[in-house]
Amino acid sequence: MTDTPVTLESTLTCPACGHAQTEIMPTDACQWFYECSACHTVLKPKPGDCCVYCSYGTVACPPIQQGDSCCG
């Protein structure tokens, strides 16, 4: 674990419609599902990713930013 500041804002981009929405990431849990506010597609992590932020966001989730495994 490092002392580097963690970025909590990430912009998720829906792969179905391209809509982008900036969200505040939770620091105490991974987010496995996210519903696009435009087309209502429910996003799930891609294989090998731990959460929707790691798959579709502009910033990886807080545990990954800190060098930990997500939800580990």
Distance bins in CASP14 RR format, pairs under 12 A and 6 or more apart:
PFRMAT RR
TARGET T0000
AUTHOR 0000-0000-0000
RMODE 2
METHOD distances of the structure
MODEL  1
1 62 0 0 0 0 0 1 0 0 0 0 0
1 63 0 0 0 0 1 0 0 0 0 0 0
1 64 0 0 0 0 0 1 0 0 0 0 0
1 65 0 0 0 0 0 1 0 0 0 0 0
1 66 1 0 1 0 0 0 0 0 0 0 0
1 67 1 0 0 1 0 0 0 0 0 0 0
1 68 1 0 0 1 0 0 0 0 0 0 0
1 69 0 0 0 0 0 1 0 0 0 0 0
2 62 0 0 0 0 0 1 0 0 0 0 0
2 63 0 0 0 0 0 1 0 0 0 0 0
2 64 0 0 0 0 0 1 0 0 0 0 0
2 65 0 0 0 0 1 0 0 0 0 0 0
2 66 1 0 0 1 0 0 0 0 0 0 0
2 67 1 0 0 1 0 0 0 0 0 0 0
2 68 0 0 0 0 1 0 0 0 0 0 0
3 65 0 0 0 0 0 1 0 0 0 0 0
3 66 0 0 0 0 1 0 0 0 0 0 0
3 67 0 0 0 0 0 1 0 0 0 0 0
4 62 0 0 0 0 0 1 0 0 0 0 0
4 64 0 0 0 0 0 1 0 0 0 0 0
4 65 1 0 0 1 0 0 0 0 0 0 0
4 66 1 0 0 1 0 0 0 0 0 0 0
4 67 0 0 0 0 1 0 0 0 0 0 0
5 59 0 0 0 0 0 1 0 0 0 0 0
5 62 0 0 0 0 0 1 0 0 0 0 0
5 65 0 0 0 0 1 0 0 0 0 0 0
5 66 0 0 0 0 0 1 0 0 0 0 0
6 24 0 0 0 0 0 1 0 0 0 0 0
6 25 0 0 0 0 1 0 0 0 0 0 0
6 26 0 0 0 0 0 1 0 0 0 0 0
6 27 1 0 0 1 0 0 0 0 0 0 0
6 53 0 0 0 0 0 1 0 0 0 0 0
6 59 0 0 0 0 1 0 0 0 0 0 0
6 60 0 0 0 0 1 0 0 0 0 0 0
6 61 0 0 0 0 1 0 0 0 0 0 0
6 62 1 0 1 0 0 0 0 0 0 0 0
6 63 0 0 0 0 1 0 0 0 0 0 0
6 64 0 0 0 0 1 0 0 0 0 0 0
6 65 1 0 1 0 0 0 0 0 0 0 0
6 66 1 0 0 1 0 0 0 0 0 0 0
6 67 0 0 0 0 0 1 0 0 0 0 0
6 68 0 0 0 0 0 1 0 0 0 0 0
7 22 0 0 0 0 0 1 0 0 0 0 0
7 23 0 0 0 0 0 1 0 0 0 0 0
7 24 0 0 0 0 0 1 0 0 0 0 0
7 25 0 0 0 0 1 0 0 0 0 0 0
7 27 0 0 0 0 0 1 0 0 0 0 0
7 53 0 0 0 0 0 1 0 0 0 0 0
7 57 0 0 0 0 0 1 0 0 0 0 0
7 58 0 0 0 0 1 0 0 0 0 0 0
7 59 1 0 1 0 0 0 0 0 0 0 0
7 60 0 0 0 0 1 0 0 0 0 0 0
7 61 0 0 0 0 1 0 0 0 0 0 0
7 62 0 0 0 0 1 0 0 0 0 0 0
7 64 0 0 0 0 0 1 0 0 0 0 0
7 65 1 0 0 1 0 0 0 0 0 0 0
7 66 0 0 0 0 0 1 0 0 0 0 0
8 22 0 0 0 0 0 1 0 0 0 0 0
8 23 0 0 0 0 1 0 0 0 0 0 0
8 24 1 0 1 0 0 0 0 0 0 0 0
8 25 1 0 1 0 0 0 0 0 0 0 0
8 26 0 0 0 0 1 0 0 0 0 0 0
8 27 1 0 0 1 0 0 0 0 0 0 0
8 28 0 0 0 0 0 1 0 0 0 0 0
8 53 0 0 0 0 0 1 0 0 0 0 0
8 59 0 0 0 0 1 0 0 0 0 0 0
8 60 0 0 0 0 0 1 0 0 0 0 0
8 61 0 0 0 0 1 0 0 0 0 0 0
8 62 1 0 0 1 0 0 0 0 0 0 0
8 65 0 0 0 0 1 0 0 0 0 0 0
9 21 0 0 0 0 0 1 0 0 0 0 0
9 22 1 0 1 0 0 0 0 0 0 0 0
9 23 1 0 0 1 0 0 0 0 0 0 0
9 24 1 0 0 1 0 0 0 0 0 0 0
9 25 1 0 0 1 0 0 0 0 0 0 0
9 53 0 0 0 0 0 1 0 0 0 0 0
9 57 0 0 0 0 0 1 0 0 0 0 0
9 58 0 0 0 0 1 0 0 0 0 0 0
9 59 1 0 0 1 0 0 0 0 0 0 0
9 61 0 0 0 0 0 1 0 0 0 0 0
9 62 0 0 0 0 0 1 0 0 0 0 0
9 65 0 0 0 0 0 1 0 0 0 0 0
10 20 0 0 0 0 0 1 0 0 0 0 0
10 21 0 0 0 0 1 0 0 0 0 0 0
10 22 1 0 0 1 0 0 0 0 0 0 0
10 23 1 0 0 1 0 0 0 0 0 0 0
10 24 0 0 0 0 1 0 0 0 0 0 0
10 25 1 0 1 0 0 0 0 0 0 0 0
10 26 0 0 0 0 0 1 0 0 0 0 0
10 31 0 0 0 0 1 0 0 0 0 0 0
10 34 0 0 0 0 0 1 0 0 0 0 0
10 51 0 0 0 0 0 1 0 0 0 0 0
10 52 0 0 0 0 1 0 0 0 0 0 0
10 53 1 0 1 0 0 0 0 0 0 0 0
10 54 0 0 0 0 1 0 0 0 0 0 0
10 55 0 0 0 0 0 1 0 0 0 0 0
10 56 0 0 0 0 1 0 0 0 0 0 0
10 57 1 0 1 0 0 0 0 0 0 0 0
10 58 1 0 1 0 0 0 0 0 0 0 0
10 59 1 0 1 0 0 0 0 0 0 0 0
10 60 1 0 0 1 0 0 0 0 0 0 0
10 61 1 0 0 1 0 0 0 0 0 0 0
10 62 0 0 0 0 1 0 0 0 0 0 0
10 64 0 0 0 0 0 1 0 0 0 0 0
10 65 0 0 0 0 0 1 0 0 0 0 0
11 18 0 0 0 0 0 1 0 0 0 0 0
11 19 0 0 0 0 0 1 0 0 0 0 0
11 20 1 0 1 0 0 0 0 0 0 0 0
11 21 1 0 0 1 0 0 0 0 0 0 0
11 22 1 0 1 0 0 0 0 0 0 0 0
11 23 1 0 0 1 0 0 0 0 0 0 0
11 24 0 0 0 0 0 1 0 0 0 0 0
11 25 0 0 0 0 0 1 0 0 0 0 0
11 34 0 0 0 0 0 1 0 0 0 0 0
11 52 0 0 0 0 0 1 0 0 0 0 0
11 53 0 0 0 0 1 0 0 0 0 0 0
11 56 0 0 0 0 1 0 0 0 0 0 0
11 57 1 0 0 1 0 0 0 0 0 0 0
11 58 1 0 1 0 0 0 0 0 0 0 0
11 59 1 0 0 1 0 0 0 0 0 0 0
12 18 0 0 0 0 1 0 0 0 0 0 0
12 19 0 0 0 0 1 0 0 0 0 0 0
12 20 1 0 0 1 0 0 0 0 0 0 0
12 21 1 0 1 0 0 0 0 0 0 0 0
12 22 1 0 0 1 0 0 0 0 0 0 0
12 23 1 0 0 1 0 0 0 0 0 0 0
12 24 0 0 0 0 0 1 0 0 0 0 0
12 25 0 0 0 0 1 0 0 0 0 0 0
12 31 0 0 0 0 1 0 0 0 0 0 0
12 33 0 0 0 0 0 1 0 0 0 0 0
12 34 1 0 0 1 0 0 0 0 0 0 0
12 35 0 0 0 0 0 1 0 0 0 0 0
12 36 0 0 0 0 1 0 0 0 0 0 0
12 37 0 0 0 0 1 0 0 0 0 0 0
12 38 0 0 0 0 0 1 0 0 0 0 0
12 41 0 0 0 0 0 1 0 0 0 0 0
12 43 1 0 0 1 0 0 0 0 0 0 0
12 45 0 0 0 0 0 1 0 0 0 0 0
12 51 0 0 0 0 0 1 0 0 0 0 0
12 52 1 0 0 1 0 0 0 0 0 0 0
12 53 1 0 0 1 0 0 0 0 0 0 0
12 54 0 0 0 0 0 1 0 0 0 0 0
12 55 0 0 0 0 1 0 0 0 0 0 0
12 56 1 0 1 0 0 0 0 0 0 0 0
12 57 1 0 1 0 0 0 0 0 0 0 0
12 58 0 0 0 0 1 0 0 0 0 0 0
12 59 0 0 0 0 1 0 0 0 0 0 0
12 61 0 0 0 0 0 1 0 0 0 0 0
13 19 1 0 0 1 0 0 0 0 0 0 0
13 20 1 0 1 0 0 0 0 0 0 0 0
13 21 0 0 0 0 1 0 0 0 0 0 0
13 22 0 0 0 0 0 1 0 0 0 0 0
13 23 0 0 0 0 0 1 0 0 0 0 0
13 34 0 0 0 0 0 1 0 0 0 0 0
13 36 0 0 0 0 1 0 0 0 0 0 0
13 38 0 0 0 0 0 1 0 0 0 0 0
13 39 0 0 0 0 0 1 0 0 0 0 0
13 41 0 0 0 0 0 1 0 0 0 0 0
13 43 0 0 0 0 1 0 0 0 0 0 0
13 52 0 0 0 0 0 1 0 0 0 0 0
13 53 0 0 0 0 0 1 0 0 0 0 0
13 55 0 0 0 0 0 1 0 0 0 0 0
13 56 1 0 1 0 0 0 0 0 0 0 0
13 57 1 0 0 1 0 0 0 0 0 0 0
13 58 1 0 0 1 0 0 0 0 0 0 0
14 20 1 0 0 1 0 0 0 0 0 0 0
14 21 0 0 0 0 1 0 0 0 0 0 0
14 34 0 0 0 0 1 0 0 0 0 0 0
14 35 0 0 0 0 1 0 0 0 0 0 0
14 36 1 0 1 0 0 0 0 0 0 0 0
14 37 0 0 0 0 1 0 0 0 0 0 0
14 38 1 0 0 1 0 0 0 0 0 0 0
14 39 1 0 0 1 0 0 0 0 0 0 0
14 40 0 0 0 0 1 0 0 0 0 0 0
14 41 1 0 1 0 0 0 0 0 0 0 0
14 42 0 0 0 0 0 1 0 0 0 0 0
14 43 1 0 0 1 0 0 0 0 0 0 0
14 52 0 0 0 0 0 1 0 0 0 0 0
14 55 0 0 0 0 0 1 0 0 0 0 0
14 56 1 0 0 1 0 0 0 0 0 0 0
14 57 0 0 0 0 0 1 0 0 0 0 0
15 34 0 0 0 0 0 1 0 0 0 0 0
15 36 0 0 0 0 1 0 0 0 0 0 0
15 39 0 0 0 0 0 1 0 0 0 0 0
15 41 1 0 0 1 0 0 0 0 0 0 0
15 42 0 0 0 0 0 1 0 0 0 0 0
15 43 1 0 0 1 0 0 0 0 0 0 0
15 44 0 0 0 0 0 1 0 0 0 0 0
15 46 0 0 0 0 1 0 0 0 0 0 0
15 52 0 0 0 0 0 1 0 0 0 0 0
15 55 0 0 0 0 1 0 0 0 0 0 0
15 56 1 0 0 1 0 0 0 0 0 0 0
15 57 0 0 0 0 0 1 0 0 0 0 0
16 34 0 0 0 0 0 1 0 0 0 0 0
16 35 0 0 0 0 0 1 0 0 0 0 0
16 36 1 0 0 1 0 0 0 0 0 0 0
16 38 0 0 0 0 1 0 0 0 0 0 0
16 39 1 0 1 0 0 0 0 0 0 0 0
16 40 0 0 0 0 1 0 0 0 0 0 0
16 41 1 0 1 0 0 0 0 0 0 0 0
16 42 0 0 0 0 1 0 0 0 0 0 0
16 43 0 0 0 0 1 0 0 0 0 0 0
16 56 0 0 0 0 0 1 0 0 0 0 0
17 36 1 0 0 1 0 0 0 0 0 0 0
17 37 0 0 0 0 0 1 0 0 0 0 0
17 38 1 0 1 0 0 0 0 0 0 0 0
17 39 1 0 1 0 0 0 0 0 0 0 0
17 40 0 0 0 0 1 0 0 0 0 0 0
17 41 1 0 0 1 0 0 0 0 0 0 0
17 43 0 0 0 0 0 1 0 0 0 0 0
18 36 0 0 0 0 1 0 0 0 0 0 0
18 37 0 0 0 0 0 1 0 0 0 0 0
18 38 1 0 0 1 0 0 0 0 0 0 0
18 39 0 0 0 0 1 0 0 0 0 0 0
18 41 0 0 0 0 1 0 0 0 0 0 0
18 43 0 0 0 0 0 1 0 0 0 0 0
18 56 0 0 0 0 1 0 0 0 0 0 0
19 34 0 0 0 0 0 1 0 0 0 0 0
19 35 0 0 0 0 0 1 0 0 0 0 0
19 36 1 0 1 0 0 0 0 0 0 0 0
19 37 1 0 0 1 0 0 0 0 0 0 0
19 38 1 1 0 0 0 0 0 0 0 0 0
19 39 1 0 0 1 0 0 0 0 0 0 0
19 40 0 0 0 0 0 1 0 0 0 0 0
19 41 0 0 0 0 1 0 0 0 0 0 0
19 43 0 0 0 0 0 1 0 0 0 0 0
19 56 0 0 0 0 0 1 0 0 0 0 0
20 36 0 0 0 0 1 0 0 0 0 0 0
20 37 0 0 0 0 0 1 0 0 0 0 0
20 38 0 0 0 0 1 0 0 0 0 0 0
20 56 0 0 0 0 1 0 0 0 0 0 0
20 57 0 0 0 0 1 0 0 0 0 0 0
20 58 0 0 0 0 1 0 0 0 0 0 0
21 34 0 0 0 0 1 0 0 0 0 0 0
21 35 0 0 0 0 0 1 0 0 0 0 0
21 36 1 0 0 1 0 0 0 0 0 0 0
21 37 1 0 1 0 0 0 0 0 0 0 0
21 38 0 0 0 0 1 0 0 0 0 0 0
21 39 0 0 0 0 0 1 0 0 0 0 0
21 43 0 0 0 0 0 1 0 0 0 0 0
21 52 0 0 0 0 0 1 0 0 0 0 0
21 53 0 0 0 0 0 1 0 0 0 0 0
21 56 0 0 0 0 0 1 0 0 0 0 0
21 57 0 0 0 0 1 0 0 0 0 0 0
21 58 0 0 0 0 0 1 0 0 0 0 0
22 37 0 0 0 0 0 1 0 0 0 0 0
22 53 0 0 0 0 0 1 0 0 0 0 0
22 57 0 0 0 0 1 0 0 0 0 0 0
22 58 0 0 0 0 1 0 0 0 0 0 0
22 59 0 0 0 0 0 1 0 0 0 0 0
23 31 0 0 0 0 1 0 0 0 0 0 0
23 34 1 0 0 1 0 0 0 0 0 0 0
23 35 0 0 0 0 0 1 0 0 0 0 0
23 36 0 0 0 0 0 1 0 0 0 0 0
23 37 0 0 0 0 1 0 0 0 0 0 0
23 43 0 0 0 0 0 1 0 0 0 0 0
23 51 0 0 0 0 0 1 0 0 0 0 0
23 52 0 0 0 0 1 0 0 0 0 0 0
23 53 0 0 0 0 1 0 0 0 0 0 0
23 56 0 0 0 0 0 1 0 0 0 0 0
23 57 0 0 0 0 1 0 0 0 0 0 0
23 58 0 0 0 0 0 1 0 0 0 0 0
23 59 0 0 0 0 0 1 0 0 0 0 0
23 61 0 0 0 0 0 1 0 0 0 0 0
24 31 0 0 0 0 0 1 0 0 0 0 0
24 53 0 0 0 0 0 1 0 0 0 0 0
24 59 0 0 0 0 0 1 0 0 0 0 0
24 61 0 0 0 0 0 1 0 0 0 0 0
24 62 0 0 0 0 0 1 0 0 0 0 0
25 31 1 0 0 1 0 0 0 0 0 0 0
25 34 0 0 0 0 0 1 0 0 0 0 0
25 50 0 0 0 0 0 1 0 0 0 0 0
25 51 0 0 0 0 1 0 0 0 0 0 0
25 52 0 0 0 0 1 0 0 0 0 0 0
25 53 1 0 1 0 0 0 0 0 0 0 0
25 54 0 0 0 0 0 1 0 0 0 0 0
25 56 0 0 0 0 0 1 0 0 0 0 0
25 57 0 0 0 0 1 0 0 0 0 0 0
25 58 0 0 0 0 0 1 0 0 0 0 0
25 59 1 0 0 1 0 0 0 0 0 0 0
25 60 0 0 0 0 1 0 0 0 0 0 0
25 61 1 0 1 0 0 0 0 0 0 0 0
25 62 1 0 0 1 0 0 0 0 0 0 0
25 63 0 0 0 0 1 0 0 0 0 0 0
25 64 0 0 0 0 0 1 0 0 0 0 0
25 65 0 0 0 0 1 0 0 0 0 0 0
25 70 0 0 0 0 0 1 0 0 0 0 0
26 32 0 0 0 0 0 1 0 0 0 0 0
26 34 0 0 0 0 0 1 0 0 0 0 0
26 51 0 0 0 0 1 0 0 0 0 0 0
26 52 0 0 0 0 0 1 0 0 0 0 0
26 53 0 0 0 0 1 0 0 0 0 0 0
26 61 0 0 0 0 1 0 0 0 0 0 0
26 62 0 0 0 0 1 0 0 0 0 0 0
26 63 0 0 0 0 0 1 0 0 0 0 0
26 70 0 0 0 0 0 1 0 0 0 0 0
26 71 0 0 0 0 0 1 0 0 0 0 0
27 53 0 0 0 0 0 1 0 0 0 0 0
27 61 0 0 0 0 1 0 0 0 0 0 0
27 62 1 0 1 0 0 0 0 0 0 0 0
27 63 0 0 0 0 1 0 0 0 0 0 0
27 65 0 0 0 0 0 1 0 0 0 0 0
27 66 0 0 0 0 1 0 0 0 0 0 0
27 68 0 0 0 0 0 1 0 0 0 0 0
27 70 0 0 0 0 0 1 0 0 0 0 0
27 71 0 0 0 0 0 1 0 0 0 0 0
28 61 0 0 0 0 0 1 0 0 0 0 0
28 62 0 0 0 0 1 0 0 0 0 0 0
28 63 0 0 0 0 1 0 0 0 0 0 0
28 71 0 0 0 0 0 1 0 0 0 0 0
29 50 0 0 0 0 0 1 0 0 0 0 0
29 51 0 0 0 0 1 0 0 0 0 0 0
29 53 0 0 0 0 0 1 0 0 0 0 0
29 61 0 0 0 0 1 0 0 0 0 0 0
29 62 0 0 0 0 0 1 0 0 0 0 0
29 63 0 0 0 0 1 0 0 0 0 0 0
29 70 0 0 0 0 1 0 0 0 0 0 0
29 71 1 0 0 1 0 0 0 0 0 0 0
29 72 0 0 0 0 0 1 0 0 0 0 0
30 44 0 0 0 0 0 1 0 0 0 0 0
30 45 0 0 0 0 1 0 0 0 0 0 0
30 49 0 0 0 0 1 0 0 0 0 0 0
30 50 1 0 1 0 0 0 0 0 0 0 0
30 51 1 0 1 0 0 0 0 0 0 0 0
30 52 0 0 0 0 1 0 0 0 0 0 0
30 53 0 0 0 0 1 0 0 0 0 0 0
30 54 0 0 0 0 1 0 0 0 0 0 0
30 55 0 0 0 0 0 1 0 0 0 0 0
30 60 0 0 0 0 0 1 0 0 0 0 0
30 61 1 0 0 1 0 0 0 0 0 0 0
30 62 0 0 0 0 1 0 0 0 0 0 0
30 63 1 0 0 1 0 0 0 0 0 0 0
30 64 0 0 0 0 1 0 0 0 0 0 0
30 68 0 0 0 0 0 1 0 0 0 0 0
30 69 0 0 0 0 0 1 0 0 0 0 0
30 70 1 0 1 0 0 0 0 0 0 0 0
30 71 1 0 1 0 0 0 0 0 0 0 0
30 72 0 0 0 0 1 0 0 0 0 0 0
31 42 0 0 0 0 0 1 0 0 0 0 0
31 43 0 0 0 0 1 0 0 0 0 0 0
31 44 0 0 0 0 0 1 0 0 0 0 0
31 45 0 0 0 0 1 0 0 0 0 0 0
31 49 0 0 0 0 0 1 0 0 0 0 0
31 50 0 0 0 0 1 0 0 0 0 0 0
31 51 1 0 1 0 0 0 0 0 0 0 0
31 52 1 0 1 0 0 0 0 0 0 0 0
31 53 1 0 0 1 0 0 0 0 0 0 0
31 54 0 0 0 0 1 0 0 0 0 0 0
31 55 0 0 0 0 0 1 0 0 0 0 0
31 56 0 0 0 0 0 1 0 0 0 0 0
31 57 0 0 0 0 0 1 0 0 0 0 0
31 61 1 0 0 1 0 0 0 0 0 0 0
31 62 0 0 0 0 0 1 0 0 0 0 0
31 63 0 0 0 0 0 1 0 0 0 0 0
31 70 0 0 0 0 0 1 0 0 0 0 0
31 71 0 0 0 0 1 0 0 0 0 0 0
32 42 0 0 0 0 0 1 0 0 0 0 0
32 43 0 0 0 0 1 0 0 0 0 0 0
32 44 1 0 0 1 0 0 0 0 0 0 0
32 45 1 0 0 1 0 0 0 0 0 0 0
32 46 0 0 0 0 0 1 0 0 0 0 0
32 49 0 0 0 0 0 1 0 0 0 0 0
32 50 0 0 0 0 1 0 0 0 0 0 0
32 51 1 0 0 1 0 0 0 0 0 0 0
32 52 1 0 0 1 0 0 0 0 0 0 0
32 53 0 0 0 0 0 1 0 0 0 0 0
32 54 0 0 0 0 0 1 0 0 0 0 0
32 55 0 0 0 0 0 1 0 0 0 0 0
32 61 0 0 0 0 0 1 0 0 0 0 0
32 70 0 0 0 0 0 1 0 0 0 0 0
32 71 0 0 0 0 1 0 0 0 0 0 0
33 41 0 0 0 0 0 1 0 0 0 0 0
33 42 1 0 1 0 0 0 0 0 0 0 0
33 43 1 0 0 1 0 0 0 0 0 0 0
33 44 1 0 0 1 0 0 0 0 0 0 0
33 45 0 0 0 0 1 0 0 0 0 0 0
33 51 0 0 0 0 1 0 0 0 0 0 0
33 52 1 0 0 1 0 0 0 0 0 0 0
33 53 0 0 0 0 0 1 0 0 0 0 0
33 55 0 0 0 0 0 1 0 0 0 0 0
33 56 0 0 0 0 0 1 0 0 0 0 0
34 40 0 0 0 0 0 1 0 0 0 0 0
34 41 0 0 0 0 1 0 0 0 0 0 0
34 42 1 0 0 1 0 0 0 0 0 0 0
34 43 1 0 1 0 0 0 0 0 0 0 0
34 44 0 0 0 0 1 0 0 0 0 0 0
34 45 0 0 0 0 1 0 0 0 0 0 0
34 51 0 0 0 0 1 0 0 0 0 0 0
34 52 1 0 1 0 0 0 0 0 0 0 0
34 53 0 0 0 0 1 0 0 0 0 0 0
34 54 0 0 0 0 0 1 0 0 0 0 0
34 55 0 0 0 0 1 0 0 0 0 0 0
34 56 1 0 0 1 0 0 0 0 0 0 0
34 57 0 0 0 0 1 0 0 0 0 0 0
34 61 0 0 0 0 0 1 0 0 0 0 0
35 41 1 0 0 1 0 0 0 0 0 0 0
35 42 1 0 1 0 0 0 0 0 0 0 0
35 43 1 0 0 1 0 0 0 0 0 0 0
35 44 0 0 0 0 0 1 0 0 0 0 0
35 52 0 0 0 0 0 1 0 0 0 0 0
36 42 1 0 0 1 0 0 0 0 0 0 0
36 43 1 0 0 1 0 0 0 0 0 0 0
36 44 0 0 0 0 0 1 0 0 0 0 0
36 52 0 0 0 0 0 1 0 0 0 0 0
36 56 0 0 0 0 1 0 0 0 0 0 0
37 43 0 0 0 0 0 1 0 0 0 0 0
41 52 0 0 0 0 0 1 0 0 0 0 0
41 56 0 0 0 0 0 1 0 0 0 0 0
42 52 0 0 0 0 1 0 0 0 0 0 0
42 56 0 0 0 0 0 1 0 0 0 0 0
43 49 0 0 0 0 0 1 0 0 0 0 0
43 51 0 0 0 0 1 0 0 0 0 0 0
43 52 1 0 1 0 0 0 0 0 0 0 0
43 53 0 0 0 0 1 0 0 0 0 0 0
43 54 0 0 0 0 0 1 0 0 0 0 0
43 55 1 0 0 1 0 0 0 0 0 0 0
43 56 1 0 1 0 0 0 0 0 0 0 0
43 57 0 0 0 0 1 0 0 0 0 0 0
44 50 0 0 0 0 0 1 0 0 0 0 0
44 51 0 0 0 0 1 0 0 0 0 0 0
44 52 1 0 0 1 0 0 0 0 0 0 0
44 54 0 0 0 0 0 1 0 0 0 0 0
44 55 1 0 0 1 0 0 0 0 0 0 0
44 56 0 0 0 0 1 0 0 0 0 0 0
45 51 1 0 1 0 0 0 0 0 0 0 0
45 52 1 0 1 0 0 0 0 0 0 0 0
45 53 0 0 0 0 1 0 0 0 0 0 0
45 54 1 0 0 1 0 0 0 0 0 0 0
45 55 1 0 1 0 0 0 0 0 0 0 0
45 56 0 0 0 0 1 0 0 0 0 0 0
45 57 0 0 0 0 0 1 0 0 0 0 0
45 60 0 0 0 0 0 1 0 0 0 0 0
45 61 0 0 0 0 0 1 0 0 0 0 0
45 64 0 0 0 0 0 1 0 0 0 0 0
45 70 0 0 0 0 1 0 0 0 0 0 0
45 71 0 0 0 0 0 1 0 0 0 0 0
46 52 0 0 0 0 1 0 0 0 0 0 0
46 53 0 0 0 0 0 1 0 0 0 0 0
46 54 0 0 0 0 1 0 0 0 0 0 0
46 55 1 0 1 0 0 0 0 0 0 0 0
46 56 0 0 0 0 1 0 0 0 0 0 0
46 57 0 0 0 0 0 1 0 0 0 0 0
47 54 0 0 0 0 0 1 0 0 0 0 0
47 55 0 0 0 0 1 0 0 0 0 0 0
48 54 0 0 0 0 1 0 0 0 0 0 0
48 55 0 0 0 0 1 0 0 0 0 0 0
48 64 0 0 0 0 0 1 0 0 0 0 0
48 69 0 0 0 0 0 1 0 0 0 0 0
48 70 0 0 0 0 0 1 0 0 0 0 0
49 55 1 0 1 0 0 0 0 0 0 0 0
49 56 0 0 0 0 1 0 0 0 0 0 0
49 57 0 0 0 0 0 1 0 0 0 0 0
49 60 0 0 0 0 1 0 0 0 0 0 0
49 61 0 0 0 0 1 0 0 0 0 0 0
49 64 0 0 0 0 1 0 0 0 0 0 0
49 69 0 0 0 0 0 1 0 0 0 0 0
49 70 0 0 0 0 1 0 0 0 0 0 0
49 71 0 0 0 0 0 1 0 0 0 0 0
50 60 0 0 0 0 1 0 0 0 0 0 0
50 61 1 0 0 1 0 0 0 0 0 0 0
50 62 0 0 0 0 0 1 0 0 0 0 0
50 63 1 0 0 1 0 0 0 0 0 0 0
50 64 1 0 0 1 0 0 0 0 0 0 0
50 67 0 0 0 0 0 1 0 0 0 0 0
50 68 0 0 0 0 0 1 0 0 0 0 0
50 69 1 0 0 1 0 0 0 0 0 0 0
50 70 1 1 0 0 0 0 0 0 0 0 0
50 71 1 0 1 0 0 0 0 0 0 0 0
50 72 0 0 0 0 1 0 0 0 0 0 0
51 57 0 0 0 0 1 0 0 0 0 0 0
51 59 0 0 0 0 0 1 0 0 0 0 0
51 60 0 0 0 0 1 0 0 0 0 0 0
51 61 1 0 1 0 0 0 0 0 0 0 0
51 62 0 0 0 0 0 1 0 0 0 0 0
51 63 0 0 0 0 1 0 0 0 0 0 0
51 64 0 0 0 0 1 0 0 0 0 0 0
51 69 0 0 0 0 0 1 0 0 0 0 0
51 70 1 0 1 0 0 0 0 0 0 0 0
51 71 1 0 0 1 0 0 0 0 0 0 0
51 72 0 0 0 0 0 1 0 0 0 0 0
52 59 0 0 0 0 0 1 0 0 0 0 0
52 60 0 0 0 0 0 1 0 0 0 0 0
52 61 0 0 0 0 1 0 0 0 0 0 0
52 70 0 0 0 0 0 1 0 0 0 0 0
53 59 1 0 0 1 0 0 0 0 0 0 0
53 60 1 0 0 1 0 0 0 0 0 0 0
53 61 1 0 1 0 0 0 0 0 0 0 0
53 62 0 0 0 0 1 0 0 0 0 0 0
53 63 0 0 0 0 0 1 0 0 0 0 0
53 64 0 0 0 0 1 0 0 0 0 0 0
53 65 0 0 0 0 1 0 0 0 0 0 0
53 70 0 0 0 0 1 0 0 0 0 0 0
53 71 0 0 0 0 0 1 0 0 0 0 0
54 60 1 0 1 0 0 0 0 0 0 0 0
54 61 1 0 1 0 0 0 0 0 0 0 0
54 62 0 0 0 0 0 1 0 0 0 0 0
54 63 0 0 0 0 1 0 0 0 0 0 0
54 64 1 0 0 1 0 0 0 0 0 0 0
54 65 0 0 0 0 0 1 0 0 0 0 0
54 69 0 0 0 0 0 1 0 0 0 0 0
54 70 1 0 0 1 0 0 0 0 0 0 0
54 71 0 0 0 0 0 1 0 0 0 0 0
55 61 0 0 0 0 0 1 0 0 0 0 0
55 64 0 0 0 0 0 1 0 0 0 0 0
55 70 0 0 0 0 0 1 0 0 0 0 0
57 64 0 0 0 0 0 1 0 0 0 0 0
59 65 1 0 0 1 0 0 0 0 0 0 0
60 66 0 0 0 0 1 0 0 0 0 0 0
60 67 0 0 0 0 1 0 0 0 0 0 0
60 68 0 0 0 0 0 1 0 0 0 0 0
60 69 0 0 0 0 0 1 0 0 0 0 0
60 70 0 0 0 0 1 0 0 0 0 0 0
61 67 0 0 0 0 0 1 0 0 0 0 0
61 68 0 0 0 0 1 0 0 0 0 0 0
61 69 0 0 0 0 0 1 0 0 0 0 0
61 70 1 0 1 0 0 0 0 0 0 0 0
61 71 0 0 0 0 1 0 0 0 0 0 0
61 72 0 0 0 0 0 1 0 0 0 0 0
62 68 0 0 0 0 1 0 0 0 0 0 0
62 70 0 0 0 0 1 0 0 0 0 0 0
62 71 0 0 0 0 0 1 0 0 0 0 0
63 69 1 0 0 1 0 0 0 0 0 0 0
63 70 1 0 1 0 0 0 0 0 0 0 0
63 71 1 0 0 1 0 0 0 0 0 0 0
63 72 1 0 0 1 0 0 0 0 0 0 0
64 70 1 0 1 0 0 0 0 0 0 0 0
64 71 0 0 0 0 0 1 0 0 0 0 0
64 72 0 0 0 0 0 1 0 0 0 0 0
66 72 0 0 0 0 0 1 0 0 0 0 0
END
